[in-house]
Each structure stands twice: as C-alpha cells, then as structure tokens.
Amino acid sequence: MPSISRWFLRAALLYLALGFTVGALLLWNKGLGIHPAIPHLLPAHMEFLLVGWTIQLVMGVALWIFPRFGAATMAKRDSLGWAAFVLLNIGVWLVIAGTPVLGRIAEVAAAAVFATHVWTRVRASGLSPM
C-alpha cells in the first residue's frame, strides 16, 4: 500500500474517532443537559464524519486501488496526492473553526487536485470496441 494511502486512511480513522466522540457528547448532553453550548458542536460532528472520515477513506482507498504507471514520475504525481491530503484536512479544520467558505474552497481544491492526480493513472484497457 502506498504511503499516501496509509496517511489518508489513518487520518480517516482519526476523524471517525473524533466524530464518534463529539456525537457521544451530543447525545450525552441531550439526555442530561450538561451545557447549553454543546449542541453547537453538531456542525463539527457532521464535518468530522462526512468529510473527514468518508471522503478521506474514499480517497485513500482510491489511491491504493488505482494502478500506478511509471516509477520515474511517481514522485511528481505523489506530490499532487499529498497536496490533496493537506488541502482536505485544512478545509475540514477551517470549516470547524468557523470559516466555512474558506474551508469549502480548500475542500473543493482538494477534490480537484485529487481528480487531477488520479486522472494520470487512468489508461485505456487496450481492448478494441466491438
């Protein structure tokens, strides 16, 4: 498994743990009424699980599954994968920090960089159409 895939999957598992923890706190507060500010953590809970866990898991598995062509150019192409990883994580934390527009811009940029990175791995199968 490529190193970039391992980092995507590790980060995804970290976000899963964070999302479950915040979700447990939200449920605990709903039952016991611990603090009135805790319901404001719902957007962070959704961001951790929807983008932090799900999207990173998909990206990590996609980078692992897609074929790798040409070892000489892999370092250049892997830099796009690392850029997508950094942009996505920065986007998650910007949304949680209260700047959702900047966070979403970073997440969309991460998706575009990731698509560019994966597109370099797409090749024709060599079969002629019937």
MIDO-740463 format. One record per residue: x, y, z of N, C-alpha, C, CB in turn. Coordinates in Angstrom, 2 decimals, padded with zeros to 5 digits. Glycine has a CB too. Layout:
# residues N
<<X; Y; Z>; <X; Y; Z>; <X; Y; Z>; <X; Y; Z>>
...
# end
This chain:
# residues 130
<<000.85; -001.18; 000.00>; <000.00; 000.00; 000.00>; <000.90; 001.24; 000.00>; <-000.97; 000.00; 001.24>>
<<000.61; 002.20; -000.88>; <001.43; 003.42; -000.92>; <001.33; 004.22; 000.38>; <001.00; 004.30; -002.10>>
<<002.37; 004.94; 000.67>; <002.43; 005.74; 001.89>; <001.30; 006.76; 001.97>; <003.78; 006.46; 001.98>>
<<000.98; 007.40; 000.85>; <-000.07; 008.41; 000.85>; <-001.43; 007.78; 001.20>; <-000.15; 009.11; -000.53>>
<<-001.65; 006.55; 000.74>; <-002.90; 005.86; 001.08>; <-002.96; 005.59; 002.58>; <-003.02; 004.55; 000.30>>
<<-001.86; 005.17; 003.16>; <-001.84; 004.91; 004.61>; <-002.16; 006.17; 005.39>; <-000.47; 004.36; 005.04>>
<<-001.62; 007.31; 004.95>; <-001.89; 008.57; 005.66>; <-003.35; 008.98; 005.53>; <-000.98; 009.68; 005.14>>
<<-003.92; 008.81; 004.33>; <-005.34; 009.10; 004.15>; <-006.19; 008.22; 005.07>; <-005.76; 008.90; 002.69>>
<<-005.86; 006.94; 005.15>; <-006.65; 006.02; 005.97>; <-006.46; 006.29; 007.46>; <-006.27; 004.58; 005.65>>
<<-005.25; 006.61; 007.87>; <-005.01; 006.96; 009.28>; <-005.80; 008.21; 009.68>; <-003.51; 007.18; 009.55>>
<<-005.75; 009.21; 008.82>; <-006.50; 010.45; 009.11>; <-007.99; 010.16; 009.13>; <-006.18; 011.54; 008.06>>
<<-008.46; 009.30; 008.22>; <-009.88; 008.96; 008.20>; <-010.29; 008.29; 009.52>; <-010.20; 008.03; 007.01>>
<<-009.47; 007.39; 010.02>; <-009.79; 006.73; 011.29>; <-009.74; 007.71; 012.46>; <-008.82; 005.58; 011.55>>
<<-008.84; 008.67; 012.40>; <-008.79; 009.70; 013.44>; <-010.07; 010.54; 013.42>; <-007.56; 010.60; 013.24>>
<<-010.52; 010.92; 012.23>; <-011.76; 011.69; 012.12>; <-012.97; 010.85; 012.54>; <-011.94; 012.19; 010.69>>
<<-012.94; 009.56; 012.29>; <-014.01; 008.69; 012.75>; <-014.09; 008.71; 014.27>; <-013.82; 007.26; 012.24>>
<<-012.94; 008.60; 014.92>; <-012.91; 008.64; 016.39>; <-013.38; 010.00; 016.91>; <-011.49; 008.33; 016.91>>
<<-012.93; 011.08; 016.27>; <-013.36; 012.41; 016.69>; <-014.87; 012.59; 016.48>; <-012.59; 013.50; 015.91>>
<<-015.37; 012.13; 015.36>; <-016.80; 012.25; 015.07>; <-017.64; 011.46; 016.05>; <-017.09; 011.79; 013.67>>
<<-017.21; 010.24; 016.39>; <-017.94; 009.45; 017.38>; <-017.88; 010.08; 018.76>; <-017.39; 008.03; 017.43>>
<<-016.75; 010.65; 019.09>; <-016.61; 011.29; 020.41>; <-017.53; 012.50; 020.52>; <-015.15; 011.71; 020.65>>
<<-017.52; 013.35; 019.51>; <-018.40; 014.52; 019.52>; <-019.86; 014.09; 019.49>; <-018.08; 015.46; 018.32>>
<<-020.17; 013.05; 018.71>; <-021.53; 012.54; 018.66>; <-021.99; 011.99; 020.01>; <-021.64; 011.47; 017.60>>
<<-021.10; 011.29; 020.70>; <-021.44; 010.78; 022.04>; <-021.68; 011.94; 023.00>; <-020.31; 009.88; 022.57>>
<<-020.86; 012.98; 022.89>; <-021.04; 014.15; 023.75>; <-022.38; 014.83; 023.46>; <-019.89; 015.15; 023.55>>
<<-022.75; 014.91; 022.18>; <-024.05; 015.49; 021.81>; <-025.21; 014.67; 022.39>; <-024.18; 015.58; 020.28>>
<<-025.11; 013.36; 022.30>; <-026.17; 012.51; 022.85>; <-026.22; 012.58; 024.37>; <-025.98; 011.06; 022.40>>
<<-025.06; 012.60; 024.98>; <-024.99; 012.70; 026.44>; <-025.64; 014.01; 026.91>; <-023.52; 012.61; 026.92>>
<<-025.32; 015.08; 026.20>; <-025.90; 016.38; 026.54>; <-027.41; 016.39; 026.31>; <-025.24; 017.49; 025.71>>
<<-027.85; 015.70; 025.28>; <-029.29; 015.67; 025.00>; <-030.05; 014.96; 026.13>; <-029.55; 014.96; 023.66>>
<<-029.43; 013.96; 026.72>; <-030.08; 013.23; 027.79>; <-029.96; 013.89; 029.15>; <-029.54; 011.87; 027.87>>
<<-028.80; 014.48; 029.42>; <-028.54; 015.03; 030.75>; <-028.51; 016.56; 030.83>; <-027.25; 014.51; 031.25>>
<<-028.46; 017.23; 029.68>; <-028.41; 018.69; 029.69>; <-027.17; 019.24; 030.37>; <-029.64; 019.24; 030.37>>
<<-026.00; 018.81; 029.92>; <-024.73; 019.18; 030.55>; <-024.44; 020.67; 030.39>; <-023.60; 018.38; 029.95>>
<<-024.51; 021.14; 029.15>; <-024.17; 022.55; 028.88>; <-024.95; 023.01; 027.66>; <-022.63; 022.73; 028.66>>
<<-025.47; 024.23; 027.67>; <-026.27; 024.70; 026.53>; <-025.47; 024.96; 025.26>; <-026.99; 025.97; 026.92>>
<<-024.15; 025.04; 025.35>; <-023.34; 025.31; 024.16>; <-022.98; 024.04; 023.39>; <-022.07; 026.04; 024.56>>
<<-023.18; 022.89; 023.97>; <-022.77; 021.64; 023.32>; <-023.52; 021.38; 022.01>; <-023.00; 020.48; 024.27>>
<<-024.79; 021.70; 021.87>; <-025.45; 021.47; 020.57>; <-024.80; 022.22; 019.40>; <-026.90; 021.88; 020.66>>
<<-024.02; 023.24; 019.71>; <-023.32; 023.96; 018.64>; <-022.18; 023.14; 018.04>; <-022.78; 025.28; 019.17>>
<<-021.90; 021.98; 018.61>; <-020.87; 021.09; 018.07>; <-021.40; 020.19; 016.95>; <-020.31; 020.23; 019.17>>
<<-022.69; 020.27; 016.65>; <-023.27; 019.44; 015.60>; <-022.60; 019.64; 014.24>; <-024.76; 019.73; 015.48>>
<<-022.31; 020.88; 013.80>; <-021.60; 021.03; 012.52>; <-020.21; 020.38; 012.53>; <-021.46; 022.50; 012.18>>
<<-019.51; 020.45; 013.65>; <-018.20; 019.79; 013.74>; <-018.36; 018.28; 013.63>; <-017.48; 020.16; 015.05>>
<<-019.39; 017.75; 014.29>; <-019.67; 016.32; 014.23>; <-019.92; 015.88; 012.79>; <-020.89; 015.97; 015.12>>
<<-020.73; 016.64; 012.07>; <-021.03; 016.31; 010.68>; <-019.79; 016.43; 009.79>; <-022.15; 017.20; 010.15>>
<<-019.01; 017.46; 010.02>; <-017.79; 017.67; 009.21>; <-016.78; 016.55; 009.44>; <-017.15; 019.02; 009.53>>
<<-016.60; 016.19; 010.70>; <-015.66; 015.09; 011.02>; <-016.07; 013.81; 010.30>; <-015.61; 014.86; 012.54>>
<<-017.36; 013.49; 010.33>; <-017.79; 012.21; 009.78>; <-018.00; 012.24; 008.27>; <-019.05; 011.77; 010.45>>
<<-018.60; 013.30; 007.75>; <-018.91; 013.33; 006.32>; <-017.69; 013.61; 005.46>; <-019.96; 014.36; 006.04>>
<<-016.91; 014.58; 005.83>; <-015.74; 014.93; 005.02>; <-014.48; 014.29; 005.57>; <-015.57; 016.45; 004.95>>
<<-014.26; 014.46; 006.86>; <-013.04; 013.94; 007.45>; <-012.90; 012.44; 007.34>; <-012.96; 014.34; 008.88>>
<<-013.97; 011.71; 007.65>; <-013.88; 010.26; 007.60>; <-014.22; 009.72; 006.22>; <-014.79; 009.64; 008.64>>
<<-015.41; 010.02; 005.72>; <-015.87; 009.39; 004.50>; <-015.02; 009.76; 003.29>; <-017.31; 009.76; 004.24>>
<<-014.82; 011.02; 003.07>; <-014.08; 011.45; 001.87>; <-012.63; 011.00; 001.93>; <-014.15; 012.99; 001.72>>
<<-012.01; 011.11; 003.09>; <-010.61; 010.67; 003.19>; <-010.48; 009.16; 003.02>; <-010.01; 011.09; 004.53>>
<<-011.44; 008.41; 003.53>; <-011.42; 006.97; 003.34>; <-011.53; 006.62; 001.86>; <-012.56; 006.30; 004.14>>
<<-012.44; 007.28; 001.17>; <-012.61; 007.05; -000.27>; <-011.33; 007.42; -001.03>; <-013.82; 007.85; -000.81>>
<<-010.75; 008.55; -000.70>; <-009.54; 008.98; -001.40>; <-008.38; 008.01; -001.14>; <-009.14; 010.40; -000.97>>
<<-008.23; 007.59; 000.10>; <-007.14; 006.67; 000.43>; <-007.27; 005.33; -000.27>; <-007.08; 006.45; 001.92>>
<<-008.47; 004.79; -000.30>; <-008.69; 003.51; -000.97>; <-008.53; 003.67; -002.48>; <-010.08; 002.96; -000.63>>
<<-009.01; 004.79; -003.03>; <-008.86; 005.02; -004.47>; <-007.39; 005.10; -004.86>; <-009.59; 006.32; -004.88>>
<<-006.58; 005.78; -004.06>; <-005.16; 005.86; -004.37>; <-004.48; 004.50; -004.26>; <-004.47; 006.86; -003.45>>
<<-004.99; 003.66; -003.41>; <-004.44; 002.33; -003.27>; <-004.83; 001.43; -004.44>; <-004.89; 001.71; -001.95>>
<<-006.09; 001.55; -004.89>; <-006.61; 000.65; -005.91>; <-006.20; 001.03; -007.33>; <-008.12; 000.60; -005.82>>
<<-006.18; 002.32; -007.63>; <-005.85; 002.73; -009.00>; <-004.43; 002.29; -009.33>; <-005.99; 004.26; -009.17>>
<<-004.22; 001.81; -010.56>; <-002.88; 001.34; -010.94>; <-001.88; 002.49; -011.00>; <-002.93; 000.63; -012.30>>
<<-000.62; 002.13; -010.79>; <000.46; 003.11; -010.83>; <001.34; 002.80; -012.04>; <001.31; 003.08; -009.51>>
<<001.47; 003.75; -012.94>; <002.27; 003.56; -014.15>; <003.53; 004.42; -014.06>; <001.45; 003.91; -015.41>>
<<004.68; 003.86; -014.39>; <005.92; 004.62; -014.48>; <006.47; 005.07; -013.15>; <005.72; 005.80; -015.33>>
<<007.43; 004.34; -012.61>; <008.01; 004.67; -011.31>; <008.79; 005.98; -011.35>; <008.92; 003.54; -010.84>>
<<009.31; 006.36; -012.51>; <010.13; 007.57; -012.61>; <009.33; 008.84; -012.33>; <010.76; 007.66; -013.98>>
<<008.07; 008.83; -012.68>; <007.27; 010.05; -012.49>; <006.36; 009.97; -011.27>; <006.44; 010.31; -013.73>>
<<006.46; 008.91; -010.49>; <005.57; 008.75; -009.34>; <005.81; 009.81; -008.28>; <005.74; 007.38; -008.74>>
<<007.05; 010.23; -008.08>; <007.32; 011.25; -007.06>; <006.60; 012.55; -007.40>; <008.84; 011.50; -006.93>>
<<006.61; 012.92; -008.68>; <005.92; 014.14; -009.09>; <004.42; 013.98; -008.90>; <006.24; 014.48; -010.56>>
<<003.89; 012.83; -009.28>; <002.46; 012.60; -009.14>; <002.04; 012.46; -007.69>; <002.05; 011.36; -009.91>>
<<002.88; 011.88; -006.86>; <002.55; 011.75; -005.44>; <002.45; 013.10; -004.76>; <003.57; 010.89; -004.74>>
<<003.15; 014.10; -005.28>; <003.05; 015.43; -004.68>; <001.63; 015.97; -004.83>; <004.06; 016.39; -005.33>>
<<000.95; 015.61; -005.89>; <-000.46; 016.02; -006.04>; <-001.33; 015.34; -005.00>; <-000.97; 015.70; -007.45>>
<<-001.05; 014.08; -004.71>; <-001.79; 013.37; -003.67>; <-001.59; 013.98; -002.31>; <-001.39; 011.92; -003.64>>
<<-000.34; 014.34; -002.01>; <-000.06; 014.99; -000.72>; <-000.72; 016.36; -000.64>; <001.47; 015.12; -000.50>>
<<-000.74; 017.08; -001.77>; <-001.42; 018.38; -001.78>; <-002.91; 018.21; -001.51>; <-001.20; 019.10; -003.14>>
<<-003.52; 017.19; -002.09>; <-004.94; 016.93; -001.84>; <-005.17; 016.58; -000.37>; <-005.45; 015.79; -002.74>>
<<-004.27; 015.80; 000.21>; <-004.38; 015.43; 001.63>; <-004.33; 016.67; 002.52>; <-003.27; 014.45; 002.01>>
<<-003.36; 017.53; 002.27>; <-003.20; 018.74; 003.08>; <-004.38; 019.68; 002.90>; <-001.88; 019.46; 002.72>>
<<-004.79; 019.90; 001.66>; <-005.92; 020.81; 001.40>; <-007.21; 020.30; 002.04>; <-006.12; 020.98; -000.11>>
<<-007.45; 019.01; 001.97>; <-008.67; 018.47; 002.55>; <-008.68; 018.64; 004.06>; <-008.83; 016.99; 002.19>>
<<-007.56; 018.35; 004.70>; <-007.50; 018.49; 006.16>; <-007.57; 019.94; 006.60>; <-006.24; 017.85; 006.70>>
<<-006.92; 020.82; 005.87>; <-007.04; 022.25; 006.18>; <-008.48; 022.70; 006.02>; <-006.10; 023.09; 005.27>>
<<-009.15; 022.21; 004.97>; <-010.55; 022.56; 004.75>; <-011.45; 022.10; 005.88>; <-011.02; 021.98; 003.45>>
<<-011.23; 020.89; 006.36>; <-012.04; 020.38; 007.48>; <-011.88; 021.28; 008.69>; <-011.64; 018.93; 007.83>>
<<-010.65; 021.61; 009.03>; <-010.42; 022.41; 010.23>; <-010.87; 023.86; 010.06>; <-008.96; 022.37; 010.61>>
<<-010.80; 024.39; 008.83>; <-011.33; 025.75; 008.60>; <-012.85; 025.79; 008.77>; <-010.95; 026.24; 007.20>>
<<-013.53; 024.77; 008.30>; <-014.99; 024.72; 008.49>; <-015.32; 024.63; 009.97>; <-015.61; 023.52; 007.73>>
<<-014.60; 023.80; 010.70>; <-014.86; 023.65; 012.13>; <-014.51; 024.92; 012.89>; <-014.05; 022.47; 012.69>>
<<-013.49; 025.64; 012.43>; <-013.07; 026.88; 013.10>; <-014.02; 028.04; 012.86>; <-011.69; 027.26; 012.64>>
<<-015.00; 027.86; 011.98>; <-015.98; 028.92; 011.78>; <-015.81; 029.71; 010.51>; <-015.93; 029.85; 012.92>>
<<-014.97; 029.25; 009.61>; <-014.83; 029.91; 008.31>; <-015.23; 028.91; 007.23>; <-013.36; 030.44; 008.09>>
<<-016.53; 028.64; 007.10>; <-016.96; 027.59; 006.18>; <-016.68; 027.88; 004.71>; <-018.41; 027.36; 006.35>>
<<-016.69; 029.14; 004.31>; <-016.44; 029.44; 002.90>; <-015.01; 029.09; 002.53>; <-016.72; 030.93; 002.61>>
<<-014.06; 029.52; 003.34>; <-012.66; 029.17; 003.07>; <-012.43; 027.67; 003.16>; <-011.73; 029.90; 004.03>>
<<-013.08; 027.05; 004.12>; <-012.95; 025.60; 004.28>; <-013.47; 024.85; 003.07>; <-013.67; 025.15; 005.52>>
<<-014.64; 025.26; 002.58>; <-015.20; 024.59; 001.40>; <-014.36; 024.84; 000.16>; <-016.64; 025.06; 001.16>>
<<-013.78; 026.02; 000.06>; <-012.89; 026.30; -001.08>; <-011.69; 025.36; -001.03>; <-012.42; 027.79; -001.08>>
<<-011.11; 025.18; 000.15>; <-009.98; 024.27; 000.30>; <-010.39; 022.83; -000.01>; <-009.39; 024.36; 001.72>>
<<-011.59; 022.43; 000.41>; <-012.05; 021.06; 000.15>; <-012.32; 020.83; -001.34>; <-013.31; 020.77; 000.95>>
<<-012.89; 021.82; -002.00>; <-013.11; 021.70; -003.45>; <-011.77; 021.68; -004.18>; <-013.99; 022.86; -003.97>>
<<-010.83; 022.50; -003.74>; <-009.49; 022.46; -004.34>; <-008.84; 021.10; -004.12>; <-008.60; 023.58; -003.74>>
<<-009.04; 020.52; -002.95>; <-008.50; 019.18; -002.68>; <-009.12; 018.16; -003.64>; <-008.78; 018.77; -001.22>>
<<-010.42; 018.26; -003.87>; <-011.08; 017.34; -004.79>; <-010.55; 017.51; -006.22>; <-012.60; 017.56; -004.77>>
<<-010.31; 018.75; -006.63>; <-009.78; 019.00; -007.98>; <-008.36; 018.47; -008.12>; <-009.82; 020.50; -008.30>>
<<-007.54; 018.71; -007.11>; <-006.15; 018.21; -007.15>; <-006.15; 016.69; -007.13>; <-005.33; 018.77; -005.96>>
<<-007.03; 016.10; -006.32>; <-007.12; 014.64; -006.25>; <-007.56; 014.06; -007.59>; <-008.09; 014.21; -005.15>>
<<-008.55; 014.68; -008.22>; <-009.02; 014.21; -009.52>; <-007.91; 014.29; -010.56>; <-010.24; 015.02; -009.98>>
<<-007.14; 015.37; -010.52>; <-006.00; 015.51; -011.43>; <-004.98; 014.41; -011.18>; <-005.34; 016.88; -011.26>>
<<-004.72; 014.13; -009.92>; <-003.76; 013.09; -009.56>; <-004.23; 011.71; -010.03>; <-003.54; 013.08; -008.04>>
<<-005.48; 011.39; -009.80>; <-005.99; 010.08; -010.17>; <-006.14; 009.96; -011.68>; <-007.34; 009.82; -009.49>>
<<-006.46; 011.06; -012.35>; <-006.64; 011.02; -013.79>; <-005.36; 010.60; -014.50>; <-007.10; 012.39; -014.30>>
<<-004.21; 010.90; -013.93>; <-002.94; 010.48; -014.55>; <-002.77; 008.97; -014.49>; <-001.76; 011.17; -013.86>>
<<-003.57; 008.28; -013.68>; <-003.47; 006.82; -013.57>; <-004.46; 006.10; -014.47>; <-003.69; 006.40; -012.14>>
<<-005.34; 006.83; -015.13>; <-006.35; 006.21; -015.98>; <-005.76; 005.95; -017.35>; <-007.61; 007.11; -016.09>>
<<-005.86; 004.69; -017.78>; <-005.35; 004.28; -019.09>; <-006.43; 003.43; -019.77>; <-003.99; 003.48; -018.96>>
<<-006.37; 003.41; -021.08>; <-007.28; 002.54; -021.83>; <-006.90; 001.09; -021.57>; <-007.23; 002.86; -023.37>>
<<-007.87; 000.21; -021.61>; <-007.63; -001.19; -021.31>; <-006.93; -001.92; -022.46>; <-008.93; -001.88; -020.99>>
<<-006.91; -001.33; -023.64>; <-006.26; -001.97; -024.79>; <-007.23; -002.81; -025.61>; <-005.12; -002.82; -024.32>>
<<-008.43; -002.96; -025.15>; <-009.42; -003.72; -025.89>; <-010.10; -002.82; -026.90>; <-010.44; -004.35; -024.95>>
<<-010.29; -003.35; -028.11>; <-010.95; -002.54; -029.12>; <-012.46; -002.68; -028.96>; <-010.50; -002.94; -030.53>>
<<-013.20; -001.59; -029.22>; <-014.67; -001.67; -029.10>; <-015.25; -002.55; -030.20>; <-015.30; -000.26; -029.17>>
<<-016.34; -003.20; -029.91>; <-016.97; -004.10; -030.90>; <-017.78; -003.33; -031.89>; <-017.86; -005.12; -030.23>>
# end
